[in-house]
Amino acid sequence: MRRLPVYLLLDTSGSMKGEPIESVKVGLEAMIASLRQDPFALESVYISIITFDREVKQIMPLTELETMQLPLIETPDSGPTHLGAALEMLCQKVDNEVQLSMPEKKGDWMPLLFIMTDGKPSDLQKYNQMIPEIKKRHFGSIIACAAGAKADTQPLELLTTQVYSLDTTDSATFRQFFKWVSTSVSVGNRSIGTTDELILPPPPQEVNKVI
């Protein structure tokens, strides 16, 4: 079975400390539980989580859905949002982890990328440098989420046309967002190979498309 790699880039900067990051954890647990109900996803979806604040960490390498355990996600008391550095690490991990097709063997499906931030990149120069590098990796879809009133959608719009916003960062909103992510992954898992671009399901009312 060919793998469908799914990369999650999560903002863990100081502004996410407390209820926001706890709400993200609740949402992630719900997403994993939902995906495990899908036999297609259970066979092919592999998930990686990269967190970014002052430091960038891959807290979970590509791991099969069936056996993955959600790792500890921590936030500092304060500090910058190094999304540019996170994209740089993402490129390195995709190059190392995603299996390319060879004449004698088909590789992984094009990976999916979900980005969630409640601010804007502190390392804007690095961020802008990494945008063309991300586009070279041929993701099946890049979905960016600007969470909360202080999130800036403009930098995200330079990276992808699929930008969504959340008005609040409470657990109910994040649960709905990650439930939608799980549905999107399931849809992508069924449509890969038949379409060049992932057709996303309609988002819930808590998730607003940025035009």
N, C-alpha and C positions, 0 to 999 in steps of 0.2 A: 504493500500500500504506500503510495506517495504521500509525503508529509505536507501539511499546510502550516508553515511557520507563522506564528502570530507574535508580534513584538508590542509590548506595552511600555510606553515611556511615561513615568509618573513623576509629577512635581512633588518633591518632599521638602521644599524650602520652608523657612520659619513660619511663613504665613499659613502653612497647611497644618501647623501643630494643633493638637487638641481635636475638637469635633470633626474638622474637615478630613484629616487623615484617617481617623477612626471610621468615618463614613465611607471613605474609599475602601477600607478593608472589608466592611460589610458588603459593599457593592461587588468587590472582587470575589468574595465567597459565594455570593448569589450567582455571579457569572459562571464560575467554575461548576457549581451544582447544576445550573441550567444546561451547560454544554455537555455535561456527563449524561444527560437524559437523551442526547442525540447520538445514536449508534454510529452515524457517519463521522461525526466530530470525534467520538471516542477512539476511532481507529486511526485518524489522520492528523488531528490538531496537536501541535506542539507549541507551547507558550514560553516566552521569555519576558522577564520584567527588568527594566532598567530604571533606576531612580536618579533624580538629579536635584541637587541644591548647591551648596558650595562644592561638594564632591559629587562625582558621578560613579555609580556602582551598578554592575549587573548582578542583582541580588538573586536572580534565577536564570541560568542558561536555558536554552531550548530544552524543554522537558515535556514528555508525553502527558497528555491530559489525564490519562487513567491513573498515573502514579504520582502526579505532582502534589506537593504540599505547599500552601502559601507561606512564603518566608516572612521573617520579621521585617516590618517596614517602620523605620524610625525617621523622625524629623528633628533638626537642630532647633535651638531656641530662636535663632535669627540667621540671616545670611542671604546671599545672592541666589539667583535662579540660572544655573549654567545649562541652559537648554542647548546651546551651540555645542558644548563639550559632550552632551548626551548624544547628539546626532553624530558626532565624530566617533564615539564609542559604538554606536549602533552600526555604522558602516563597517567598522572592524569586526564586529560580531557576525553581521550578515555574511561578510566575506569568509569568515572561518566556519560558520555553522550551517549555512544554507548549501545544500548539495545541488550542484549544477548538473544539467542533463549532459550525458555523453552519448556517442553513437551507439554504444552497447547497452546503455542503461539510462532510463529517464530519472531525472533528479526531482527535487522538491517542486511543489507549485510555487508561484510567485508569492512572496510573503505579504502579510497584511500588517499595517502599522497603525496603532492607536496612540495618540499623544494627549495627555491631560495636564493642563497648567492653570494656576489661578493668578498668574501675573504676566510677565513678559521676559524675554531673555535678557539677563544681565550682561552676557557676553555677546552682544549684538553683532560685532564684527565676525566673530567665529561662527555665529549662527548663519549669517549671510553667506559666508564662505562654504558652509556645509550644504546649503540648499541644492546646488547643482550636483554635489556628490551623492546626496540622497536620491535624486532623480535618476542618476546613473544605475542605481540598484534595481530599478524596475519593480517596485512594489505593486502588488495587485490592486491595492487601495491604500491611501493615507487619509486617516480620519483624525482631525484635531479638535479638541474640546477646550474651550475657554470657560473655566469654572468660576462663577462669582462675579460680583460687580467690578472688581479691580482688574480682571483679566483683559488683556489687550489682544484683540483678534487680528490686528493688522499684520504682525509678523507671521502669524500662522497662515494667513491668506497668501503669502509669498511662497509657501511650501506646498499648499494643496488647495483645491477648490472645495474640498469637503470639510468645512469649518462649522462647528456647532457651539452654542453657548448654553451655559446653565445659569439661571438667575441666582440660585443659592447653592450652598455647599453642604446641605444637611444630608442625613443618611437616606431619607426617602428619595431625594433627587438623584443621588449617586446610585442608589439601587436601581432606579429606572434607567439611568444612563448605561450602567454595566449590563443590565438585562437586555437593553437594545444592542449593546456590543456583542453579547452572546448570540442574539438573533442574527446580527450581521455576519458573524463568523460562520454560523450554520448555513446561512444563505450562500456565502462565499464558498463554503466547502462543497455545496451541491452544484454551483455554477462554474467553478474553475474548469478551464479547458473548453468551455462552450462560449465564453464571452471574454473580450479583452479587458473589460472594466467591471468591477463589482457593482451591481445594482443594489443599493442599500434599501432595506425595508423602511417604511415611514417611521420617523422617530416619535417617541411619546411626547405628550404636551410639555413635559419638563425640559425637553431638549429642543433648542431653537436653532434652525438653520440660519447661518449668517450669509446674507445675499451680497 
